[in-house]
Amino acid sequence: MSRFFSENLSALVPYTPGEQPQDRAYIKLNTNESPFPPSPLAQQMAREAAAGLNLYSDPTCAALTGVAAEKLGIRREQLLFTNGSDEALFFAFMAFCSDPVPAVFPDITYSLYPVLAGLCRVPYREFPLGSDLTVSPEDCMSAKGTLFLANPNAPTGIALPLSAVEAIVSADPDRVVVVDEAYVDFGGESALSLIDRYDNLLVIRTFSKSRSLAGARLGFAAGSVSLITDMNTVKYSLNPYNVNSMTLAAGIGALADTEYFEACRQTVIENRAYTSAALRELGFSVPESSANFVFASHPDVSGLTLYRKLKEKGILVRHFQAPRLKEYNRISIGTRSDMETLIAAVREILRPEPMPAPDPGISFEISPGARRACVKRTTADTDSALTLSLDWNGKSRIDTGCGFMDHMLTLFASHGRFDLDVTCRGDTEVDYHHTVEDIGIALGTAFASALGDKRGIRRYGSCTLSMDEALVLTAVDFSGREQLMFSLPIPTQKVGDFDTELVEEFFLGFIRKASCALHVRLFSGRNSHHIIEGAFKSFGRSLREAVSLDPAYADEIPSTKGVL
């Protein structure tokens, strides 16, 4: 910010609109717009109004107000038209909130509310949604201040019945309740029928969603004459000509074209039902929505991962970073073709795809969302299978045919907190060389697969570990470059029937497939078993650090080059 920016607004965090990338053509399911153009009548009337743009628009919005009042069954003086419903919300924050009267709203709702509170310099308080993401009427009633209630709520799409809204409004007639009905036409119950009974009720609606006029910016507030008078006081102190002439005309056309409105609205409702059912069949949790979007999460793929992978496929959905929302994506309802494309893309993302073999004899698959990989490696000498989960509890089941190697891998998994399942059948009647080498190759392949593009990991890890008299250092860098610096002199050639020279062969196999640099160094030690055990324990702890996710860099590849 500049040195001239007001200190009064220095803490203001602006609203973040849905992204509008220009780099390619996208299916836009991220901003809750209508997938259909404005009605033909709305377009025609807007074109005709363009001829009068040399004159100011009517500040009273008289023609549109008359049509809307008749359509909605209310009086003209109970209506105020605004430049989108966001402006009506702004007027309400200005008119009905103050230091003694804070704004109150749920902690998960339309994210513009706290922004407007900050802009208007009024305090606000939040109360939590239930664990099922529903708004509690009791919490609304007990919250003191001007209540802002999105119904249906955003971004969940869950609606309160009209009876609950009336109970909230009637519970305290001495405070204003603002019901934000941006999505009500898609399945909610409007509170407009209550404004004659309760002079503390203000209903706010928009033409952006069900009327297909998001780009025109048109909304309205409806309430008692006294509330609308207060709102007009704010309006005429800020921008009397707040709705342009073309938008006023388009609004009249949109209200008059009932058949077009109903057809578009019903299509969205049908497409929402199709999308919700299809997502649930794929294992998603999808709350029942009364809006033109659905709110979805999946147990096997994170919200951020799904958002990114859909974007890679040319589909935009809305992801939120807040802790209670980060596993969800809000998906706007588009045309049937849009939603079929979405479901096909999601199905492809969820399907564990066999990956191209990095060399003959290896195949592997990864699990979307989870950092997990399964590797199978078959050669003329060995047949091995390995499953690795990076983010679990250090549990392992190891059966390699080599008892000492089983012991080392069990320690490695425990100290790294990796879940590891390994089986190998090799030519152990000859020696353990092929078995140990191939397990190193399979484990390196699994790490490379589970880490993917390495986005968000710490990348570097090291551990100096004491194992009785032995002191061993390992340090790893997932740089994408294979390098092993192995300085681990082992006093004896064997530990039991295990050839100690195979330790280096294991690490060589690992780094070649994991594409990392690894240092293994002995500072002191006399006992061969202790030295090797210290190396494997230290290796597990170094990898744990390197592959752990750093929240400060959650969306970044840890390299100035942008790739590893």
C-alpha positions in Angstrom: 0.0 0.0 0.0 1.1 3.6 -0.5 2.1 5.9 2.3 -1.1 7.8 1.8 -3.5 4.9 2.5 -5.7 5.7 5.5 -4.6 4.1 8.7 -8.4 3.5 9.3 -8.3 0.9 6.6 -4.8 -0.5 7.0 -6.1 -3.8 8.5 -8.7 -4.3 5.8 -8.5 -7.6 4.0 -10.3 -7.2 0.7 -12.7 -9.8 -0.8 -11.3 -12.3 -3.1 -13.5 -12.9 -6.1 -13.5 -16.2 -8.1 -10.6 -16.4 -10.4 -11.0 -15.4 -14.0 -7.9 -16.8 -15.8 -7.4 -15.8 -19.4 -4.7 -18.3 -20.4 -7.1 -20.8 -22.0 -10.8 -21.7 -22.4 -12.2 -23.1 -19.2 -15.5 -24.5 -18.1 -16.3 -22.0 -15.4 -17.9 -23.6 -12.4 -16.4 -21.3 -9.8 -18.4 -18.1 -9.5 -22.1 -19.3 -9.3 -23.1 -17.5 -12.5 -25.9 -18.7 -14.7 -24.8 -20.9 -17.5 -27.5 -19.3 -19.7 -27.5 -15.9 -21.3 -30.0 -13.2 -20.3 -33.5 -13.6 -21.6 -34.0 -12.4 -25.2 -36.4 -9.8 -23.9 -33.9 -8.5 -21.4 -31.2 -8.3 -24.1 -33.6 -6.4 -26.5 -34.7 -3.9 -23.8 -31.0 -3.3 -22.8 -30.1 -2.6 -26.4 -32.9 -0.1 -26.8 -32.0 1.7 -23.6 -28.4 2.2 -24.9 -29.6 5.1 -27.0 -30.3 7.1 -23.8 -26.9 6.7 -22.2 -26.2 10.4 -22.7 -28.6 11.0 -19.8 -28.3 10.0 -16.1 -30.3 6.9 -15.2 -33.5 7.3 -13.1 -32.3 7.5 -9.4 -35.7 6.2 -8.2 -35.6 3.2 -10.6 -39.4 3.9 -10.9 -40.2 1.7 -13.9 -38.4 -1.3 -12.6 -39.6 -0.8 -9.1 -43.2 -0.8 -10.3 -42.8 -4.0 -12.3 -41.0 -5.7 -9.4 -43.5 -4.6 -6.8 -46.4 -6.1 -8.8 -44.4 -9.3 -9.5 -43.4 -9.8 -5.9 -46.7 -8.7 -4.4 -45.3 -5.9 -2.3 -45.5 -2.1 -2.3 -43.2 0.1 -4.3 -42.0 2.0 -1.2 -40.8 -1.4 0.3 -38.2 -1.8 -2.5 -34.8 -0.3 -3.2 -32.8 -1.3 -6.3 -29.0 -1.4 -6.0 -25.9 -2.0 -8.1 -25.9 -5.8 -7.3 -26.9 -7.3 -4.0 -23.4 -6.5 -2.6 -24.3 -2.8 -2.7 -27.5 -3.5 -0.8 -25.4 -5.4 1.8 -23.0 -2.5 2.0 -25.9 -0.1 2.6 -27.2 -2.4 5.4 -23.9 -2.5 7.1 -23.7 1.3 7.0 -27.3 1.9 8.1 -27.8 -0.8 10.8 -24.4 -1.5 12.4 -22.3 0.6 14.8 -20.0 0.2 17.8 -22.9 -0.6 20.1 -24.6 -2.7 17.5 -22.2 -5.2 15.9 -22.8 -7.3 12.8 -23.2 -11.0 13.6 -23.2 -13.9 11.2 -22.0 -17.6 11.0 -18.3 -18.3 10.7 -18.9 -20.1 7.4 -21.0 -17.9 5.2 -20.6 -15.3 2.4 -17.0 -14.1 2.8 -17.9 -10.5 1.9 -19.6 -10.0 5.3 -16.4 -9.5 7.3 -14.9 -7.4 4.5 -17.9 -5.0 4.6 -17.7 -4.8 8.4 -14.0 -3.8 8.1 -14.8 -1.3 5.4 -17.6 0.3 7.4 -15.5 0.1 10.5 -18.0 -1.7 12.6 -17.4 -4.6 14.9 -18.6 -8.1 14.0 -19.0 -11.4 15.8 -19.2 -14.9 14.3 -20.9 -18.0 15.7 -19.9 -21.5 14.4 -21.9 -23.7 12.1 -22.8 -27.1 13.4 -20.6 -30.1 12.5 -23.1 -30.9 9.8 -22.5 -27.4 8.3 -26.1 -26.2 9.2 -27.0 -22.9 10.8 -28.5 -23.2 14.2 -31.6 -21.0 14.7 -30.9 -20.9 18.4 -27.4 -19.5 17.8 -28.9 -16.9 15.5 -31.4 -15.9 18.2 -28.8 -15.6 20.9 -26.3 -13.6 18.8 -26.7 -9.9 19.8 -26.4 -7.4 17.0 -27.6 -7.0 13.4 -27.8 -10.5 12.0 -26.8 -11.2 8.4 -28.2 -14.6 7.4 -27.4 -16.0 4.0 -30.3 -18.4 3.2 -29.5 -20.7 1.4 -26.1 -20.3 3.0 -22.9 -20.0 1.0 -20.8 -21.9 0.3 -22.7 -24.9 1.7 -26.0 -24.4 -0.2 -28.0 -25.5 2.9 -31.2 -23.6 3.6 -33.3 -23.0 6.7 -37.1 -23.4 6.3 -39.2 -20.3 6.4 -40.6 -21.2 9.8 -37.0 -21.1 11.3 -36.3 -17.7 9.7 -39.6 -16.3 11.1 -38.7 -17.6 14.6 -35.3 -15.9 14.3 -36.9 -12.6 13.2 -39.6 -12.6 15.8 -37.3 -13.6 18.7 -35.9 -10.0 19.0 -38.0 -7.3 17.3 -35.5 -4.7 18.5 -32.7 -5.8 16.1 -32.5 -5.9 12.3 -32.3 -9.3 10.6 -30.9 -9.2 7.1 -31.8 -12.3 5.1 -29.5 -12.6 2.0 -31.5 -14.6 -0.5 -29.0 -14.7 -3.5 -29.8 -18.3 -4.2 -33.4 -18.7 -3.0 -34.9 -19.3 -6.4 -33.2 -22.6 -6.7 -35.0 -24.3 -3.8 -35.2 -22.1 -0.7 -38.3 -20.4 0.8 -38.3 -16.6 0.5 -38.9 -14.4 3.6 -40.5 -11.7 1.4 -43.9 -12.8 2.6 -42.9 -11.7 6.2 -41.9 -8.1 5.6 -45.4 -6.8 6.3 -45.5 -8.5 9.6 -42.0 -7.7 10.9 -40.5 -4.2 10.6 -37.1 -5.5 11.6 -36.7 -7.8 8.5 -34.7 -6.8 5.5 -34.6 -9.2 2.5 -31.9 -8.9 -0.1 -32.0 -10.5 -3.5 -30.0 -10.5 -6.7 -30.6 -10.8 -10.5 -27.1 -12.3 -11.0 -28.0 -16.0 -10.5 -31.5 -17.0 -11.5 -32.1 -14.0 -13.8 -28.7 -14.4 -15.7 -27.7 -10.8 -15.2 -24.4 -11.1 -13.2 -22.6 -8.8 -15.6 -25.3 -6.1 -15.4 -25.0 -5.7 -11.6 -28.6 -5.6 -10.3 -30.0 -6.4 -6.8 -32.6 -5.1 -4.5 -33.6 -4.8 -0.8 -37.1 -5.3 0.4 -38.4 -4.5 3.9 -40.6 -2.1 5.9 -40.9 1.4 4.6 -38.8 2.7 7.5 -35.9 0.3 6.7 -36.0 1.2 3.0 -36.0 4.9 4.0 -32.8 4.4 6.0 -31.2 2.5 3.1 -32.1 5.3 0.7 -30.5 7.8 3.0 -27.2 5.9 2.6 -27.7 5.5 -1.1 -28.4 9.2 -1.8 -25.4 10.1 0.3 -23.1 7.9 -1.8 -24.4 7.4 -5.4 -27.9 8.5 -6.3 -27.6 7.1 -9.9 -26.4 3.7 -8.7 -28.1 1.5 -11.4 -27.4 2.3 -15.0 -30.1 2.7 -17.7 -29.3 -0.5 -19.6 -29.4 -2.6 -16.4 -32.7 -1.0 -15.4 -34.2 -2.0 -18.7 -32.6 -5.5 -18.7 -34.1 -6.0 -15.2 -37.6 -5.2 -16.5 -37.2 -7.6 -19.4 -35.9 -10.4 -17.1 -38.9 -10.0 -14.8 -41.3 -10.0 -17.6 -39.9 -13.1 -19.4 -41.4 -15.6 -16.9 -41.2 -18.6 -19.2 -37.5 -18.1 -19.9 -36.8 -17.6 -16.2 -38.6 -20.8 -15.2 -37.0 -22.9 -17.9 -33.5 -21.8 -16.9 -34.2 -22.2 -13.2 -35.7 -25.7 -13.6 -32.7 -26.8 -15.8 -30.3 -25.7 -13.1 -32.2 -27.6 -10.4 -32.3 -30.8 -12.6 -28.5 -30.5 -13.4 -27.9 -30.0 -9.7 -29.7 -33.2 -8.9 -27.7 -35.1 -11.6 -24.4 -33.7 -10.3 -25.1 -34.4 -6.6 -26.1 -38.0 -7.4 -23.1 -38.6 -9.6 -20.7 -37.2 -7.1 -22.2 -39.3 -4.3 -21.8 -42.4 -6.4 -18.1 -41.6 -6.6 -17.8 -41.4 -2.8 -18.3 -37.7 -2.3 -20.0 -36.1 0.7 -22.5 -33.6 -0.8 -24.8 -31.7 1.6 -28.4 -31.2 0.2 -28.2 -27.9 -1.7 -30.9 -25.4 -2.4 -28.6 -23.2 -4.4 -27.1 -23.2 -7.9 -24.0 -25.0 -6.7 -23.0 -28.0 -4.6 -20.4 -28.3 -1.9 -18.4 -31.5 -2.1 -15.6 -33.4 -0.4 -14.0 -36.8 -0.9 -12.2 -38.9 1.7 -9.4 -40.0 -0.7 -8.5 -36.7 -2.4 -8.0 -33.3 -0.7 -10.0 -30.3 -1.8 -6.9 -28.5 -3.0 -5.7 -31.5 -5.0 -9.0 -31.9 -6.7 -9.2 -28.2 -7.5 -5.7 -28.3 -9.1 -6.3 -31.4 -11.1 -9.7 -30.1 -12.4 -8.0 -26.8 -13.4 -5.3 -28.8 -15.3 -8.2 -30.4 -17.2 -9.8 -27.0 -18.0 -12.5 -26.9 -15.3 -12.6 -24.2 -12.7 -14.2 -24.8 -9.3 -14.0 -22.7 -6.1 -11.6 -23.9 -3.4 -11.4 -22.2 0.0 -8.3 -22.3 2.3 -10.1 -21.8 5.6 -9.5 -24.8 8.0 -13.1 -26.0 8.1 -13.5 -25.6 4.3 -10.2 -26.8 2.8 -11.4 -30.3 2.1 -14.4 -29.1 0.1 -14.9 -27.5 -3.3 -17.9 -25.4 -4.3 -19.0 -26.4 -7.7 -21.4 -24.1 -9.6 -24.1 -25.8 -11.7 -23.6 -25.3 -15.4 -25.2 -26.9 -18.5 -25.7 -30.7 -18.6 -22.7 -30.9 -20.9 -20.6 -29.0 -18.4 -21.6 -31.2 -15.6 -21.1 -34.4 -17.6 -17.6 -33.2 -18.5 -17.0 -32.5 -14.8 -18.1 -35.9 -13.6 -16.0 -37.6 -16.3 -12.9 -35.6 -15.2 -13.5 -36.4 -11.5 -13.9 -40.0 -12.3 -10.6 -40.0 -14.2 -8.9 -38.2 -11.3 -10.1 -40.7 -8.7 -9.2 -43.7 -10.8 -5.7 -45.1 -9.7 -4.0 -45.0 -13.1 -1.2 -47.4 -13.9 1.9 -45.3 -14.5 4.4 -46.0 -17.3 7.1 -48.4 -16.2 10.3 -46.5 -15.4 12.3 -49.4 -16.6 11.5 -53.0 -17.7 10.1 -55.1 -14.8 8.6 -52.2 -12.8 5.0 -51.1 -12.6 3.4 -48.8 -10.1 0.3 -46.8 -9.3 -0.5 -43.8 -7.1 -3.5 -43.0 -5.0 -5.0 -39.6 -5.8 -5.0 -37.1 -2.9 -3.2 -39.5 -0.5 0.6 -39.6 -0.6 0.6 -43.3 -1.3 2.2 -45.6 -3.9 2.2 -49.3 -4.8 5.1 -50.7 -6.7 5.6 -54.1 -8.3 9.0 -55.2 -9.7 9.7 -58.4 -11.4 13.0 -59.5 -12.8 14.6 -62.8 -13.7 16.0 -62.9 -10.1 13.3 -61.3 -7.9 9.6 -60.7 -7.6 8.8 -57.9 -5.2 5.7 -55.8 -4.2 5.9 -52.7 -2.0 3.2 -50.3 -0.7 4.2 -47.0 0.9 2.1 -44.4 2.7 3.9 -41.3 3.7 1.5 -39.8 6.2 0.6 -42.6 8.6 1.8 -44.3 11.7 5.0 -46.2 11.1 3.3 -49.6 10.8 5.0 -52.2 8.7 4.8 -55.7 7.4 8.1 -56.8 5.9 8.9 -60.2 4.4 11.9 -60.1 2.1 13.4 -63.5 2.8 16.3 -61.8 4.5 15.9 -61.5 8.3 18.4 -58.7 8.7 16.8 -56.6 5.9 13.4 -57.2 7.4 14.7 -55.8 10.7 16.3 -52.7 9.1 13.2 -51.8 7.0 11.0 -52.2 10.1 13.2 -49.7 12.0 13.2 -47.4 8.9 9.4 -47.3 8.7 9.0 -46.8 12.4 11.4 -43.9 12.6 10.1 -42.3 9.4 6.5 -42.8 10.5 5.8 -44.4 7.1 3.4 -47.3 6.6 5.3 -49.8 4.7 4.3 -53.2 3.3 7.1 -55.2 1.5 7.2 -58.7 0.1 10.1 -60.1 -2.0 10.9 -63.5 -3.3 14.4 -63.6 -4.7 17.3 -65.9 -5.4 18.3 -66.0 -1.8 19.8 -69.5 -2.2 22.6 -67.6 -4.0 22.9 -64.5 -1.8 20.9 -61.5 -0.8 22.4 -59.1 -3.4 19.5 -59.0 -5.9 16.9 -58.9 -3.1 18.4 -55.9 -1.3 19.2 -54.0 -4.5 15.7 -54.5 -5.9 14.0 -53.4 -2.6 16.1 -50.2 -2.7 14.9 -49.6 -6.3 11.2 -50.3 -5.4 11.4 -48.1 -2.4 12.9 -45.2 -4.3 10.3 -45.6 -7.0 7.5 -45.5 -4.4 8.8 -42.3 -2.9 9.1 -40.6 -6.3 5.5 -41.7 -7.2 4.0 -40.7 -3.8 5.7 -37.2 -3.9 4.6 -36.4 -7.4 5.8 -32.9 -8.3 7.0 -32.4 -4.7 4.8 -29.4 -4.3 4.7 -28.2 -0.7 7.4 -30.5 0.8 10.3 -29.3 2.8 12.7 -31.0 0.4 15.7 -31.2 2.7 16.1 -33.5 5.7 18.9 -34.6 7.9 19.5 -36.5 11.1 22.6 -37.3 13.2 21.7 -40.3 15.3 23.4 -42.1 18.1 23.2 -45.8 18.3 25.2 -46.8 21.3 28.8 -46.2 20.3 27.9 -45.5 16.7 27.2 -42.0 15.5 25.7 -41.8 12.0 24.6 -38.8 9.8 22.2 -39.0 6.9 21.1 -36.0 4.9 18.8 -36.0 1.9 17.8 -33.5 -0.8 14.9 -34.3 -3.2 16.6 -32.2 -5.9 15.8 -34.4 -8.9 19.5 -35.3 -9.2 20.9 -38.7 -8.2 23.9 -38.5 -6.0 25.1 -40.8 -3.2 28.0 -39.8 -0.9 28.5 -43.0 1.1 31.1 -42.9 3.8 30.0 -45.7 6.2 33.0 -48.0 6.9 31.6 -51.2 8.4 34.2 -53.2 10.3 33.0 -56.7 9.3 32.0 -58.3 6.0 28.9 -59.9 7.4 26.3 -59.4 10.1 24.9 -62.9 10.5 24.4 -64.1 6.9 24.0 -60.6 5.6 26.8 -59.2 3.4 27.4 -55.6 4.8 28.5 -54.3 1.4 24.9 -54.6 0.3 24.0 -51.6 2.5 25.6 -49.3 -0.1 23.8 -51.2 -2.9 20.4 -50.6 -1.2 21.1 -46.8 -1.0 22.3 -46.7 -4.6 19.1 -48.4 -5.8 17.0 -45.9 -3.7 18.6 -42.7 -4.9 18.6 -43.7 -8.6 14.8 -44.1 -8.6 13.9 -41.4 -5.9 16.0 -38.9 -7.8 17.6 -37.4 -4.7 21.0 -36.6 -3.2 21.9 -38.6 -0.2 24.8 -38.4 2.2 25.5 -41.2 4.6 28.5 -40.7 7.0 29.9 -42.5 10.0 31.5 -40.3 12.7 32.2 -43.1 15.2 31.4 -46.8 15.7 32.8 -50.2 16.2 29.8 -52.6 16.0 28.7 -53.4 12.5 25.1 -54.1 13.5 24.9 -50.8 15.4 26.4 -48.8 12.5 23.9 -50.2 9.9 21.0 -49.9 12.3 21.9 -46.3 13.1 22.1 -45.6 9.3 18.6 -47.0 8.6 17.0 -45.2 11.6 18.7 -41.9 10.7 17.6 -42.4 7.0 14.0 -42.8 8.1 14.1 -39.6 10.2 15.8 -37.6 7.4 13.2 -38.7 4.9 10.4 -37.9 7.3 11.7 -34.3 7.5 12.3 -33.9 3.8 8.9 -35.2 2.7 6.8 -33.4 5.4 4.6 -30.6 4.2 5.4 -27.1 5.0 2.1 -25.0 5.4 4.0 -21.8 4.5 4.8 -23.2 1.1 1.7 -25.4 0.5 1.2 -24.3 -3.1 4.8 -24.1 -4.1 7.5 -26.4 -5.6 10.5 -25.9 -3.3 12.9 -24.7 -6.0 13.5 -21.3 -7.6 13.4 -23.1 -10.9 9.8 -24.0 -10.3 10.4 -27.7 -10.9 12.3 -30.6 -9.3 
